[in-house]
Amino acid sequence: MSMATENCHPNAYLSTIRNVQRGLRTRTLILNVLENGAGDPKTIGGKAQLHYRVVIHHLRLLKTAGIVEQKMGNRPRVWGLTGVGQKRLVNSH
């Protein structure tokens, strides 16, 4: 495992696609924002410093994997974590 992969969020790696470093880094940024609460793509993009369309693309990939969900009935659409997938290891020392 490369050094850059070690810093990725545990749920950034998706088994159904080819995982390139840029995609892993982008999904890690999005997942880090969503760990602090649900948000719409524009807000997520602002906090992660990513373009809106990039956020939408990766949210859809994460939705297919069951990592995130889109809350229905809200405009703009709000996305949040589902709780599925690996949890971060927390150092207890």
Rosetta blueprint (number, residue, H / E / L):
1 M L
2 S L
3 M H
4 A H
5 T H
6 E H
7 N L
8 C L
9 H L
10 P L
11 N L
12 A L
13 Y L
14 L L
15 S L
16 T L
17 I L
18 R L
19 N L
20 V L
21 Q H
22 R H
23 G H
24 L H
25 R H
26 T H
27 R H
28 T H
29 L H
30 I H
31 L H
32 N H
33 V H
34 L H
35 E H
36 N L
37 G L
38 A L
39 G E
40 D L
41 P H
42 K H
43 T H
44 I H
45 G H
46 G H
47 K H
48 A H
49 Q L
50 L L
51 H L
52 Y H
53 R H
54 V H
55 V H
56 I H
57 H H
58 H H
59 L H
60 R H
61 L H
62 L H
63 K H
64 T H
65 A L
66 G L
67 I L
68 V E
69 E E
70 Q E
71 K E
72 M L
73 G L
74 N L
75 R L
76 P L
77 R L
78 V E
79 W E
80 G E
81 L E
82 T L
83 G L
84 V L
85 G L
86 Q L
87 K L
88 R L
89 L L
90 V L
91 N L
92 S L
93 H L
